[in-house]
């Protein structure tokens, strides 16, 4: 395994850049389609088969600034759940991509190097859209949205627990090593007097961000370690985290216990993520515009 990663890292450090702004539009679409396929393959290689929650028949849709999807998703690469499509604005035609593109079939090397994250931000944008598709479809199976509705609440006691779940997931999918923090300070990371805490902090306060980020990491990490990313993420998407009483620590531990019981009772389902995309999503003739 070590030899594999060393070889992979050596290959990446020899990459040159590729941009499709100087080629015809059709060729550019093919390159972006290949990039999405390779990142789907990278996700499956890194995390295993994702469950049947992932949408089948996914299409790529390229949009201009005048298209409604552009403003709807603020010019981002995003999953359009209503039309089951991955939206890519034309402005990304000038984005740098690794050459050869095949190198993008490896997930973690692009997060291990700050240089590559800065050089190829399109890769992370595509990854975020693919993970967003998975989480949104998983939530939809239970009649929910992703992120959960509570993330948009003006009430901190509702919004913060929801944000913890989102932040914890994002950290796990992009961080190659855990951030340095004292996980034993649960009195700060999961405050037991949550009502008092929410009444004295603001959204940009360091204490708020500490609970949002580190509290989220501690909330999801044990479950991901025990049950794997695909099954854990599906559970998170379908099960909002809420603080019913006044004790964030007790609520977090209860959420974890309920998750363990539910996941342990659920048989493992296999539905290859990359196969679904390669077979149904990115087949010839599936590109729009």
KOLDO-764579 format. One line per field, with one value per residue: residue in three letters; x, z, y of N, C-alpha, C in turn. Coordinates in steps of 0.1 Angstrom, whole numbers, plus 5000, padded with zeros to 4 digits. Example, Ala and Ser with C-alpha at 12.3 -4.5 7.8 and 13.67 -1.06 7.14 Angstrom:
% residues 2
residuo = [ALA, SER]
nc1 = [5132, 5128]
nc3 = [5078, 5071]
nc2 = [4943, 4978]
cac1 = [5123, 5137]
cac3 = [5078, 5071]
cac2 = [4955, 4989]
cc1 = [5132, 5129]
cc3 = [5078, 5079]
cc2 = [4967, 5000]
This chain:
% residues 289
residuo = [UNK, UNK, UNK, UNK, UNK, UNK, UNK, UNK, UNK, UNK, UNK, UNK, UNK, UNK, UNK, UNK, UNK, UNK, UNK, UNK, UNK, UNK, UNK, UNK, UNK, UNK, UNK, UNK, UNK, UNK, UNK, UNK, UNK, UNK, UNK, UNK, UNK, UNK, UNK, UNK, UNK, UNK, UNK, UNK, UNK, UNK, UNK, UNK, UNK, UNK, UNK, UNK, UNK, UNK, UNK, UNK, UNK, UNK, UNK, UNK, UNK, UNK, UNK, UNK, UNK, UNK, UNK, UNK, UNK, UNK, UNK, UNK, UNK, UNK, UNK, UNK, UNK, UNK, UNK, UNK, UNK, UNK, UNK, UNK, UNK, UNK, UNK, UNK, UNK, UNK, UNK, UNK, UNK, UNK, UNK, UNK, UNK, UNK, UNK, UNK, UNK, UNK, UNK, UNK, UNK, UNK, UNK, UNK, UNK, UNK, UNK, UNK, UNK, UNK, UNK, UNK, UNK, UNK, UNK, UNK, UNK, UNK, UNK, UNK, UNK, UNK, UNK, UNK, UNK, UNK, UNK, UNK, UNK, UNK, UNK, UNK, UNK, UNK, UNK, UNK, UNK, UNK, UNK, UNK, UNK, UNK, UNK, UNK, UNK, UNK, UNK, UNK, UNK, UNK, UNK, UNK, UNK, UNK, UNK, UNK, UNK, UNK, UNK, UNK, UNK, UNK, UNK, UNK, UNK, UNK, UNK, UNK, UNK, UNK, UNK, UNK, UNK, UNK, UNK, UNK, UNK, UNK, UNK, UNK, UNK, UNK, UNK, UNK, UNK, UNK, UNK, UNK, UNK, UNK, UNK, UNK, UNK, UNK, UNK, UNK, UNK, UNK, UNK, UNK, UNK, UNK, UNK, UNK, UNK, UNK, UNK, UNK, UNK, UNK, UNK, UNK, UNK, UNK, UNK, UNK, UNK, UNK, UNK, UNK, UNK, UNK, UNK, UNK, UNK, UNK, UNK, UNK, UNK, UNK, UNK, UNK, UNK, UNK, UNK, UNK, UNK, UNK, UNK, UNK, UNK, UNK, UNK, UNK, UNK, UNK, UNK, UNK, UNK, UNK, UNK, UNK, UNK, UNK, UNK, UNK, UNK, UNK, UNK, UNK, UNK, UNK, UNK, UNK, UNK, UNK, UNK, UNK, UNK, UNK, UNK, UNK, UNK, UNK, UNK, UNK, UNK, UNK, UNK, UNK, UNK, UNK, UNK, UNK, UNK]
nc1 = [5008, 5019, 5039, 5023, 5011, 5033, 5042, 5020, 5020, 5044, 5038, 5018, 5033, 5046, 5028, 5014, 4995, 4962, 4939, 4908, 4901, 4912, 4905, 4879, 4844, 4830, 4850, 4860, 4838, 4838, 4862, 4856, 4835, 4849, 4866, 4847, 4838, 4862, 4865, 4843, 4851, 4873, 4862, 4848, 4869, 4883, 4864, 4847, 4818, 4790, 4757, 4724, 4712, 4723, 4717, 4704, 4708, 4719, 4728, 4750, 4749, 4756, 4759, 4751, 4757, 4733, 4714, 4689, 4698, 4723, 4723, 4707, 4724, 4744, 4766, 4781, 4796, 4772, 4747, 4717, 4688, 4661, 4662, 4679, 4706, 4741, 4753, 4773, 4788, 4797, 4819, 4838, 4852, 4876, 4891, 4919, 4930, 4944, 4970, 4981, 4945, 4937, 4950, 4933, 4918, 4925, 4918, 4927, 4953, 4950, 4940, 4959, 4979, 4986, 4994, 4982, 4955, 4952, 4960, 4942, 4913, 4889, 4886, 4879, 4855, 4839, 4839, 4825, 4800, 4793, 4792, 4772, 4751, 4747, 4741, 4718, 4700, 4699, 4687, 4663, 4649, 4638, 4620, 4633, 4654, 4687, 4713, 4698, 4667, 4669, 4694, 4691, 4679, 4671, 4675, 4699, 4701, 4689, 4701, 4729, 4734, 4727, 4745, 4768, 4767, 4770, 4795, 4811, 4810, 4820, 4846, 4856, 4856, 4875, 4898, 4931, 4944, 4935, 4924, 4944, 4933, 4921, 4905, 4895, 4883, 4855, 4836, 4838, 4836, 4813, 4790, 4774, 4755, 4736, 4717, 4725, 4749, 4741, 4729, 4748, 4767, 4778, 4775, 4800, 4818, 4846, 4841, 4817, 4824, 4842, 4826, 4809, 4827, 4847, 4831, 4814, 4831, 4838, 4813, 4806, 4828, 4833, 4812, 4816, 4841, 4834, 4813, 4818, 4821, 4800, 4776, 4773, 4771, 4747, 4730, 4733, 4723, 4696, 4688, 4684, 4704, 4695, 4691, 4673, 4669, 4687, 4714, 4741, 4762, 4750, 4730, 4745, 4758, 4736, 4726, 4746, 4744, 4719, 4723, 4742, 4727, 4707, 4723, 4736, 4716, 4709, 4712, 4741, 4742, 4749, 4758, 4774, 4789, 4805, 4800, 4773, 4774, 4791, 4777, 4750, 4750, 4770, 4770, 4775, 4759, 4745, 4750, 4741, 4734]
nc3 = [5000, 5008, 4989, 4967, 4971, 4971, 4945, 4932, 4942, 4931, 4904, 4903, 4909, 4886, 4869, 4842, 4832, 4819, 4799, 4785, 4771, 4748, 4728, 4707, 4716, 4718, 4723, 4747, 4763, 4764, 4777, 4803, 4809, 4811, 4832, 4854, 4854, 4861, 4887, 4899, 4898, 4914, 4939, 4945, 4946, 4968, 4989, 4987, 4975, 4969, 4983, 4971, 4970, 4953, 4925, 4894, 4859, 4857, 4843, 4825, 4825, 4807, 4814, 4806, 4817, 4815, 4818, 4839, 4858, 4864, 4880, 4900, 4913, 4920, 4902, 4906, 4903, 4905, 4919, 4903, 4916, 4909, 4881, 4879, 4872, 4867, 4870, 4852, 4848, 4819, 4824, 4836, 4816, 4812, 4833, 4850, 4844, 4854, 4835, 4825, 4823, 4835, 4859, 4878, 4887, 4912, 4945, 4971, 4968, 4957, 4977, 4996, 4988, 4991, 4970, 4947, 4953, 4951, 4925, 4910, 4914, 4903, 4906, 4933, 4933, 4916, 4931, 4954, 4942, 4934, 4958, 4970, 4954, 4961, 4989, 4988, 4974, 4991, 5014, 5003, 5000, 5025, 5026, 5031, 5029, 5017, 5025, 5058, 5067, 5091, 5091, 5079, 5098, 5119, 5145, 5168, 5184, 5169, 5144, 5147, 5156, 5132, 5114, 5125, 5117, 5089, 5087, 5099, 5081, 5057, 5065, 5069, 5043, 5030, 5044, 5050, 5073, 5107, 5122, 5146, 5178, 5212, 5220, 5244, 5257, 5260, 5273, 5261, 5234, 5231, 5246, 5277, 5289, 5269, 5262, 5276, 5263, 5236, 5239, 5244, 5224, 5190, 5155, 5142, 5163, 5179, 5197, 5188, 5162, 5169, 5182, 5160, 5140, 5153, 5171, 5152, 5139, 5159, 5163, 5140, 5133, 5148, 5139, 5111, 5111, 5121, 5105, 5079, 5051, 5030, 5041, 5066, 5058, 5044, 5065, 5080, 5062, 5062, 5088, 5108, 5131, 5162, 5192, 5217, 5244, 5268, 5266, 5248, 5247, 5257, 5238, 5215, 5221, 5223, 5197, 5183, 5195, 5187, 5159, 5157, 5164, 5144, 5121, 5125, 5123, 5097, 5067, 5046, 5016, 4982, 4956, 4929, 4928, 4908, 4886, 4882, 4874, 4852, 4835, 4833, 4835, 4821, 4795, 4759, 4741, 4762, 4770, 4775, 4758]
nc2 = [4988, 5013, 5016, 5019, 5044, 5060, 5058, 5068, 5094, 5104, 5103, 5122, 5146, 5150, 5161, 5180, 5209, 5212, 5228, 5236, 5259, 5267, 5249, 5234, 5237, 5212, 5193, 5203, 5198, 5170, 5166, 5176, 5159, 5135, 5141, 5143, 5116, 5103, 5114, 5103, 5076, 5078, 5084, 5061, 5042, 5052, 5051, 5030, 5011, 5032, 5036, 5026, 5050, 5069, 5089, 5076, 5077, 5102, 5134, 5156, 5190, 5219, 5253, 5287, 5321, 5334, 5315, 5300, 5281, 5289, 5312, 5301, 5283, 5299, 5302, 5279, 5246, 5222, 5200, 5195, 5187, 5185, 5182, 5161, 5164, 5172, 5203, 5224, 5254, 5274, 5290, 5274, 5263, 5274, 5265, 5250, 5217, 5186, 5170, 5140, 5134, 5111, 5109, 5120, 5100, 5091, 5097, 5109, 5120, 5146, 5161, 5159, 5176, 5209, 5225, 5213, 5215, 5242, 5247, 5232, 5238, 5231, 5203, 5198, 5212, 5196, 5172, 5180, 5185, 5159, 5145, 5160, 5153, 5127, 5129, 5145, 5129, 5107, 5119, 5126, 5102, 5099, 5119, 5143, 5173, 5182, 5204, 5198, 5213, 5228, 5240, 5264, 5279, 5308, 5306, 5298, 5275, 5256, 5258, 5254, 5226, 5213, 5224, 5214, 5187, 5190, 5203, 5184, 5162, 5173, 5179, 5153, 5143, 5157, 5162, 5151, 5145, 5146, 5177, 5196, 5195, 5196, 5169, 5161, 5181, 5183, 5198, 5223, 5217, 5202, 5217, 5214, 5230, 5240, 5259, 5282, 5286, 5291, 5315, 5334, 5335, 5345, 5340, 5343, 5340, 5327, 5306, 5296, 5287, 5267, 5248, 5242, 5231, 5213, 5200, 5188, 5171, 5153, 5142, 5127, 5111, 5086, 5070, 5069, 5056, 5032, 5022, 5029, 5052, 5054, 5042, 5055, 5082, 5082, 5076, 5100, 5119, 5112, 5115, 5141, 5160, 5169, 5190, 5182, 5186, 5204, 5199, 5195, 5176, 5152, 5149, 5145, 5121, 5104, 5106, 5093, 5067, 5059, 5059, 5038, 5016, 5016, 5014, 4990, 4972, 4972, 4957, 4955, 4972, 4970, 4991, 5000, 5031, 5045, 5029, 5034, 5060, 5060, 5042, 5052, 5079, 5094, 5087, 5086, 5112, 5122, 5148, 5181, 5212]
cac1 = [5000, 5028, 5045, 5013, 5009, 5045, 5042, 5009, 5025, 5055, 5031, 5011, 5042, 5051, 5016, 5013, 4982, 4954, 4927, 4901, 4897, 4918, 4900, 4865, 4835, 4827, 4862, 4860, 4827, 4843, 4873, 4850, 4828, 4859, 4870, 4836, 4838, 4874, 4863, 4834, 4859, 4882, 4854, 4845, 4882, 4887, 4854, 4839, 4806, 4780, 4744, 4714, 4707, 4728, 4708, 4707, 4704, 4725, 4733, 4758, 4743, 4765, 4750, 4756, 4753, 4719, 4705, 4684, 4706, 4736, 4720, 4702, 4735, 4755, 4777, 4789, 4793, 4762, 4737, 4703, 4680, 4649, 4664, 4688, 4717, 4752, 4753, 4786, 4788, 4807, 4831, 4848, 4859, 4890, 4897, 4930, 4928, 4956, 4973, 4969, 4933, 4936, 4955, 4923, 4911, 4930, 4911, 4933, 4965, 4946, 4937, 4972, 4988, 4980, 4997, 4973, 4942, 4952, 4962, 4931, 4901, 4877, 4885, 4872, 4842, 4832, 4837, 4814, 4788, 4790, 4788, 4760, 4741, 4745, 4734, 4705, 4691, 4696, 4677, 4650, 4643, 4630, 4612, 4640, 4663, 4701, 4714, 4685, 4661, 4674, 4706, 4687, 4671, 4677, 4677, 4712, 4700, 4684, 4710, 4742, 4735, 4726, 4758, 4778, 4767, 4775, 4809, 4818, 4810, 4829, 4860, 4860, 4858, 4886, 4910, 4939, 4947, 4926, 4930, 4949, 4925, 4920, 4892, 4891, 4876, 4841, 4829, 4838, 4832, 4799, 4786, 4763, 4745, 4736, 4709, 4733, 4759, 4735, 4724, 4760, 4776, 4774, 4778, 4814, 4826, 4855, 4835, 4807, 4831, 4848, 4816, 4805, 4837, 4853, 4820, 4809, 4841, 4836, 4800, 4805, 4840, 4832, 4803, 4823, 4851, 4828, 4804, 4822, 4815, 4787, 4764, 4772, 4766, 4733, 4722, 4733, 4714, 4683, 4686, 4689, 4709, 4689, 4693, 4659, 4670, 4696, 4727, 4746, 4769, 4740, 4723, 4755, 4760, 4723, 4725, 4756, 4739, 4708, 4729, 4748, 4716, 4701, 4732, 4740, 4705, 4707, 4721, 4749, 4737, 4760, 4754, 4786, 4787, 4811, 4793, 4760, 4777, 4797, 4767, 4738, 4751, 4779, 4771, 4775, 4746, 4739, 4754, 4731, 4739]
cac3 = [5000, 5009, 4975, 4958, 4973, 4967, 4931, 4928, 4944, 4921, 4891, 4903, 4909, 4872, 4861, 4836, 4832, 4807, 4799, 4773, 4766, 4734, 4719, 4704, 4727, 4720, 4729, 4761, 4771, 4765, 4787, 4815, 4812, 4815, 4846, 4863, 4854, 4868, 4901, 4904, 4900, 4926, 4951, 4947, 4949, 4981, 5000, 4985, 4968, 4976, 4983, 4960, 4971, 4943, 4913, 4882, 4848, 4859, 4831, 4827, 4818, 4807, 4814, 4804, 4828, 4812, 4821, 4853, 4867, 4867, 4892, 4911, 4920, 4922, 4893, 4911, 4899, 4915, 4915, 4902, 4920, 4901, 4867, 4880, 4864, 4873, 4863, 4850, 4840, 4808, 4829, 4840, 4805, 4813, 4845, 4848, 4848, 4853, 4823, 4819, 4831, 4842, 4873, 4887, 4892, 4926, 4953, 4982, 4964, 4954, 4990, 5004, 4984, 4990, 4957, 4937, 4956, 4946, 4911, 4903, 4923, 4897, 4911, 4945, 4930, 4911, 4942, 4962, 4935, 4934, 4972, 4972, 4947, 4970, 5001, 4985, 4970, 5003, 5022, 4996, 5003, 5037, 5025, 5036, 5020, 5022, 5040, 5064, 5068, 5103, 5088, 5075, 5109, 5125, 5159, 5170, 5190, 5158, 5133, 5150, 5155, 5118, 5108, 5130, 5108, 5076, 5088, 5102, 5069, 5048, 5070, 5067, 5029, 5023, 5053, 5050, 5086, 5115, 5128, 5160, 5189, 5224, 5220, 5257, 5262, 5256, 5279, 5251, 5221, 5232, 5259, 5284, 5291, 5255, 5262, 5280, 5253, 5224, 5242, 5246, 5212, 5177, 5145, 5139, 5174, 5179, 5204, 5179, 5151, 5175, 5183, 5147, 5133, 5161, 5175, 5141, 5136, 5169, 5162, 5129, 5131, 5153, 5131, 5098, 5113, 5124, 5094, 5065, 5046, 5023, 5050, 5076, 5052, 5041, 5077, 5083, 5053, 5065, 5102, 5113, 5144, 5170, 5206, 5222, 5257, 5270, 5268, 5235, 5248, 5258, 5225, 5205, 5224, 5220, 5183, 5179, 5199, 5178, 5146, 5158, 5165, 5131, 5110, 5128, 5120, 5083, 5058, 5037, 5002, 4973, 4943, 4926, 4925, 4896, 4876, 4879, 4867, 4839, 4827, 4831, 4836, 4812, 4782, 4747, 4738, 4775, 4773, 4771, 4754]
cac2 = [5000, 5024, 5017, 5024, 5058, 5067, 5058, 5077, 5108, 5107, 5105, 5135, 5157, 5152, 5165, 5193, 5214, 5211, 5237, 5234, 5271, 5269, 5239, 5236, 5235, 5198, 5187, 5207, 5191, 5157, 5166, 5178, 5147, 5126, 5145, 5139, 5102, 5099, 5117, 5093, 5064, 5081, 5083, 5047, 5036, 5056, 5049, 5018, 5013, 5039, 5028, 5028, 5064, 5077, 5090, 5070, 5086, 5116, 5140, 5168, 5201, 5230, 5264, 5301, 5331, 5338, 5303, 5301, 5273, 5296, 5320, 5293, 5277, 5309, 5300, 5268, 5232, 5217, 5189, 5200, 5175, 5185, 5176, 5150, 5167, 5179, 5216, 5230, 5267, 5275, 5296, 5264, 5258, 5279, 5260, 5241, 5203, 5178, 5163, 5134, 5134, 5098, 5111, 5124, 5088, 5089, 5107, 5116, 5129, 5160, 5167, 5159, 5186, 5223, 5230, 5208, 5221, 5256, 5247, 5226, 5239, 5224, 5189, 5198, 5216, 5184, 5163, 5186, 5183, 5145, 5142, 5167, 5145, 5115, 5133, 5150, 5118, 5099, 5126, 5126, 5089, 5100, 5131, 5154, 5180, 5183, 5202, 5198, 5226, 5235, 5247, 5278, 5286, 5320, 5302, 5291, 5261, 5247, 5259, 5249, 5211, 5210, 5228, 5204, 5175, 5194, 5205, 5171, 5154, 5180, 5177, 5139, 5140, 5165, 5164, 5139, 5143, 5154, 5190, 5195, 5201, 5188, 5162, 5158, 5193, 5182, 5209, 5234, 5212, 5198, 5223, 5207, 5240, 5245, 5271, 5293, 5288, 5298, 5329, 5343, 5335, 5349, 5330, 5344, 5339, 5315, 5295, 5290, 5279, 5256, 5237, 5238, 5223, 5202, 5192, 5180, 5160, 5142, 5136, 5117, 5103, 5072, 5063, 5067, 5046, 5019, 5017, 5033, 5065, 5053, 5039, 5066, 5094, 5080, 5078, 5114, 5126, 5109, 5117, 5153, 5160, 5180, 5190, 5183, 5191, 5215, 5193, 5191, 5164, 5141, 5148, 5139, 5107, 5097, 5105, 5082, 5054, 5056, 5056, 5025, 5006, 5016, 5009, 4976, 4964, 4974, 4949, 4962, 4972, 4974, 4997, 5008, 5045, 5048, 5022, 5041, 5072, 5056, 5035, 5059, 5094, 5101, 5080, 5095, 5118, 5127, 5162, 5191, 5224]
cc1 = [5009, 5035, 5036, 5011, 5021, 5046, 5032, 5014, 5035, 5048, 5025, 5021, 5048, 5039, 5019, 4998, 4975, 4942, 4921, 4896, 4902, 4914, 4885, 4856, 4832, 4838, 4863, 4850, 4832, 4854, 4866, 4841, 4838, 4864, 4859, 4836, 4850, 4872, 4853, 4842, 4868, 4875, 4851, 4858, 4886, 4877, 4846, 4826, 4796, 4767, 4735, 4708, 4712, 4719, 4713, 4702, 4709, 4730, 4742, 4751, 4752, 4757, 4758, 4752, 4739, 4709, 4701, 4692, 4718, 4733, 4714, 4713, 4747, 4767, 4786, 4787, 4784, 4753, 4723, 4694, 4667, 4650, 4674, 4700, 4728, 4754, 4768, 4786, 4800, 4820, 4842, 4855, 4873, 4897, 4908, 4926, 4942, 4958, 4984, 4957, 4932, 4941, 4945, 4915, 4916, 4925, 4920, 4945, 4962, 4942, 4950, 4981, 4981, 4982, 4986, 4959, 4941, 4952, 4949, 4918, 4889, 4875, 4876, 4857, 4833, 4830, 4826, 4801, 4783, 4785, 4775, 4748, 4737, 4737, 4720, 4695, 4689, 4686, 4663, 4642, 4635, 4622, 4619, 4648, 4677, 4707, 4700, 4680, 4666, 4686, 4703, 4680, 4679, 4680, 4689, 4710, 4695, 4695, 4723, 4743, 4735, 4739, 4769, 4779, 4773, 4790, 4817, 4820, 4821, 4844, 4865, 4863, 4869, 4899, 4918, 4944, 4939, 4932, 4934, 4939, 4924, 4906, 4887, 4883, 4862, 4832, 4828, 4833, 4817, 4793, 4774, 4752, 4743, 4727, 4717, 4743, 4753, 4731, 4736, 4769, 4770, 4780, 4793, 4823, 4834, 4849, 4824, 4813, 4837, 4838, 4811, 4814, 4842, 4842, 4814, 4818, 4839, 4823, 4800, 4816, 4838, 4823, 4809, 4833, 4845, 4820, 4808, 4815, 4802, 4775, 4762, 4766, 4751, 4725, 4722, 4724, 4699, 4679, 4692, 4694, 4702, 4692, 4679, 4659, 4679, 4711, 4732, 4754, 4760, 4733, 4732, 4757, 4748, 4722, 4734, 4750, 4728, 4713, 4735, 4738, 4710, 4710, 4736, 4728, 4702, 4717, 4729, 4744, 4748, 4754, 4765, 4783, 4793, 4804, 4780, 4763, 4782, 4786, 4755, 4740, 4759, 4780, 4770, 4760, 4739, 4742, 4743, 4739, 4754]
cc3 = [5000, 4995, 4965, 4959, 4969, 4952, 4926, 4930, 4934, 4907, 4891, 4903, 4895, 4863, 4854, 4836, 4819, 4809, 4785, 4766, 4751, 4724, 4716, 4716, 4729, 4727, 4744, 4769, 4773, 4776, 4801, 4819, 4817, 4829, 4856, 4864, 4863, 4883, 4907, 4907, 4912, 4939, 4955, 4952, 4964, 4992, 4998, 4977, 4976, 4974, 4971, 4960, 4959, 4931, 4901, 4871, 4849, 4846, 4834, 4819, 4819, 4805, 4812, 4816, 4826, 4816, 4836, 4863, 4872, 4880, 4903, 4919, 4922, 4914, 4897, 4902, 4909, 4910, 4915, 4904, 4912, 4888, 4867, 4871, 4872, 4864, 4863, 4842, 4830, 4813, 4833, 4828, 4805, 4825, 4842, 4852, 4846, 4840, 4826, 4829, 4840, 4857, 4883, 4892, 4906, 4934, 4962, 4978, 4962, 4966, 4999, 5000, 4983, 4976, 4947, 4940, 4951, 4931, 4903, 4912, 4917, 4902, 4924, 4943, 4924, 4922, 4951, 4956, 4936, 4948, 4975, 4966, 4956, 4982, 4999, 4982, 4982, 5012, 5016, 4999, 5016, 5037, 5030, 5025, 5026, 5017, 5046, 5067, 5080, 5101, 5084, 5086, 5114, 5140, 5161, 5175, 5180, 5147, 5135, 5150, 5140, 5111, 5113, 5121, 5095, 5076, 5090, 5089, 5059, 5052, 5067, 5052, 5022, 5031, 5053, 5063, 5095, 5121, 5142, 5169, 5200, 5224, 5234, 5263, 5257, 5262, 5270, 5238, 5220, 5246, 5265, 5287, 5278, 5254, 5266, 5269, 5241, 5227, 5243, 5234, 5200, 5167, 5141, 5151, 5174, 5186, 5195, 5168, 5157, 5177, 5169, 5140, 5141, 5167, 5165, 5138, 5146, 5168, 5151, 5128, 5136, 5144, 5117, 5100, 5115, 5112, 5080, 5061, 5039, 5032, 5060, 5070, 5048, 5053, 5081, 5075, 5057, 5080, 5107, 5127, 5151, 5185, 5212, 5236, 5258, 5271, 5254, 5236, 5249, 5245, 5215, 5208, 5221, 5205, 5178, 5183, 5190, 5164, 5146, 5157, 5151, 5121, 5112, 5123, 5105, 5075, 5049, 5023, 4993, 4960, 4938, 4921, 4911, 4884, 4872, 4870, 4853, 4829, 4823, 4829, 4825, 4798, 4770, 4745, 4751, 4778, 4767, 4768, 4749]
cc2 = [5012, 5027, 5023, 5039, 5066, 5068, 5068, 5092, 5112, 5110, 5119, 5147, 5159, 5157, 5178, 5197, 5214, 5221, 5236, 5247, 5274, 5258, 5241, 5232, 5220, 5191, 5190, 5200, 5176, 5156, 5167, 5166, 5136, 5129, 5141, 5123, 5097, 5102, 5107, 5080, 5066, 5079, 5069, 5039, 5039, 5052, 5037, 5022, 5022, 5032, 5032, 5042, 5072, 5077, 5083, 5079, 5100, 5121, 5152, 5179, 5214, 5243, 5277, 5309, 5335, 5327, 5304, 5292, 5280, 5304, 5312, 5287, 5286, 5307, 5288, 5255, 5226, 5207, 5196, 5188, 5174, 5179, 5165, 5152, 5174, 5192, 5221, 5242, 5267, 5282, 5287, 5259, 5263, 5274, 5250, 5227, 5196, 5171, 5153, 5134, 5122, 5099, 5114, 5112, 5084, 5100, 5115, 5124, 5143, 5168, 5167, 5170, 5200, 5229, 5226, 5213, 5235, 5256, 5241, 5226, 5233, 5210, 5189, 5203, 5204, 5174, 5167, 5183, 5168, 5141, 5148, 5159, 5133, 5118, 5138, 5139, 5109, 5106, 5126, 5113, 5090, 5113, 5143, 5161, 5179, 5195, 5203, 5212, 5234, 5243, 5262, 5285, 5298, 5317, 5293, 5277, 5251, 5246, 5252, 5234, 5207, 5213, 5219, 5192, 5178, 5195, 5192, 5163, 5160, 5178, 5163, 5136, 5147, 5165, 5150, 5136, 5151, 5167, 5188, 5202, 5191, 5182, 5159, 5170, 5193, 5192, 5221, 5229, 5208, 5204, 5216, 5217, 5247, 5258, 5283, 5297, 5296, 5312, 5339, 5343, 5340, 5340, 5331, 5342, 5326, 5303, 5288, 5281, 5267, 5244, 5232, 5228, 5211, 5194, 5183, 5169, 5149, 5135, 5125, 5107, 5088, 5064, 5060, 5056, 5032, 5013, 5021, 5045, 5063, 5052, 5050, 5079, 5093, 5082, 5093, 5122, 5124, 5111, 5130, 5152, 5172, 5179, 5192, 5189, 5203, 5211, 5188, 5178, 5152, 5139, 5141, 5124, 5098, 5095, 5093, 5068, 5050, 5052, 5042, 5014, 5005, 5010, 4994, 4967, 4964, 4966, 4958, 4961, 4976, 4979, 5005, 5022, 5049, 5041, 5028, 5053, 5069, 5050, 5044, 5074, 5100, 5094, 5090, 5100, 5123, 5141, 5171, 5204, 5222]
